[in-house]
Amino acid sequence: MPRVYLSLGSNIDRERSIRQAIYQLTEQFGEMTLSTIYESDAVGFEGEAFYNLVVGFDSELGWQLIQQKLRQIEEENGRERGSEKFSSRTLDIDLLLYGDLNLQDQGVDLPRAEIFRYAFVLCPLAEIAGEARHPQSGESYAALWAAFADNSQSQPLRAVVLDPHRINENRLKVE
């Protein structure tokens, strides 16, 4: 059964949006491992700061069905499509990894290239999957993060603590 990793982000009503996304993802996919939630400045545009995290879970569902479910959760949380790529949003959920699948075809990018580009993706991924290896480079996420963090101070992250009781109500595994 493939291990799936998702990146979640929000900068509109971000605490409610992230909580709701975690709840809905748990309802759809079961027990999850969650990274720390990080606050980071908007990248590529002027806007409010984002909350970001990475979640991981095992699933027998195909990546296409998972992707459909993610789009549905985004829409149910007020995500509007058709706006600029770099813009404010209630919820953005990206499928980062689907097991060791390596697929770049017809707009599908697995593993997502953002893993190498953004601290708010790589840091929380390394936190919950540090020993796992990138399907293309073969490097561990911990090693990728160490190299990224050593070479870049341009994407500062600030850990955010939400009330853990409200998160745990959703039957999540927090590591």
N, C-alpha and C positions, 0 to 999 in steps of 0.2 A: 504494500500500500504506500503510495507516494506521500512524502512529507511536503506540505504546502506552506509557503510563507507569503504573507500579505503585508503591504505597507498601507497604513491609514493616516490621513491628514485632514485637518479642518482649521479654517480661520474665521468661520462665521458660526456664532453660538457654539464655539468649539468644545466646551466641556459636555454640553448636552449631546452634540453630534457624535463625539467620540464614545460616550457612554452608550448611546443608542446603537451605534454601529457594533460595539462589542457585544451587546445583548443580542442583536439580530444575528450576528455571525455565530454566536454560541448556539442559538436556536437552530440555525441551518447546519452547522458542521460539528457541534459537540464540543468536548473539552479542548481548550486552547492553552498555549503558552504565550504569555504576553511579555513584551519588553517594558522597560521604563517608558513613560510618556515624556517626550521632550518638547520644549518650546523652541522654535527657531524662527528667525526672521523670514519674511517672504523672499523668494528667490525669483528674479526675472521681472518683478513688478513692485510697485509701491502698494503696500497693503498691510493689514493687521498681521501679527505674528501667528504662526501655525502651531497646533499641537500635532505631534507625529509619534507613531509607534509602529512596531512590527509584531504580528501575531503568527504563530505557527500551529499547524494541526495536521493530522493524518486523514486522508480521504480516499475512498474508492471511486469517487466521482471523477469523470474526465475533466480536463482543464477547461474545455469549452462550457460545460454546464456550470462549473464554478464561476467562470467569468460572467455568465448570464446572471447568476444569483448575486454577484457583486454589483452589477449594474442596477439590478432591481433594488438592492438595499440603498445604493446611492440615490436613486430616484425617489424612493420612499422617504428619504431624509432631505429632500429639497434640492438635490443636485440638478442644475440646469445644464444641459448639453448645448453646444453650439457657441459658447462664449470662447474668449481667447484661451490659448493653452495655459498661459501664465496669468491667472486671475484668482480672485477670492472664491471660496467655495465652502458649502456646508460640509461636504464630505467627498473625499477622494480615496478610493480603495484600489490599489494596484496589485495584481498578481505578480509577485517577484520571482518565485520559484515554484516549480511543480516537479518534485523529485529531481532527477538528473536530466529532465527534458531540455534539449537544446534546439530551439525552433525560432527562426527569424524568417517569417514568410507571411505575406498578405496582411501586414500590419500587426502581426503577432511578434512579440519580442520576449522570449523566455530563454534564459533568465533575463530580467529587465536590465537594461544598460544603466539605469539610475543607481544600481548598486555601487558602481564605480564613481558616480558623479557627486552624490549628495551625502553629506554627513548624517542628515536626518533619516536616511535609509540604511546606510552601512553600519553606523554605530549601533542602533537597536537590533539589527540583524546579527551582528557579531556578538551582541550581548546574549541572545537566546540560541544562537547556532554557531558559536565561535569555532568549534572543531570541524563543522561541516565544510565541505570544499565546493568551490564554485565549479559548475560543470564545464566551463570553458577553460579557465586559467589553471584549475587544479589547486589553487591556493586556498587556505582556510580563511574564513571570514574574519577571524581574530587577526591573522597576519595582514590581510587587506586593510583592516581598520587601523592597525598599528602603523602601517606605511602611510595611510591617508592622514591620520592624525599628526604624524611627524612632519608631513609636508604641507599642511594647510591649517591656518588659523582663521580662514575667511568665513567659515560656517560655524559660528559658535552655537552650542546646544545648552539648554538649561533644563535640568530635570524638573518635572512637575509631579506633585503628589496630589492625587485625587483621593477622596474618602474611600479607603479600601473596603469598608463594609458595603458600600453601594456597589462596588465592582464585584465583590464576592457573592452578592445576592444572585448574580447571574451564573453561578456555578462554574467559575473560571479557575484554571490552574495558573497561579501567578508564580513565576520563578524569578 
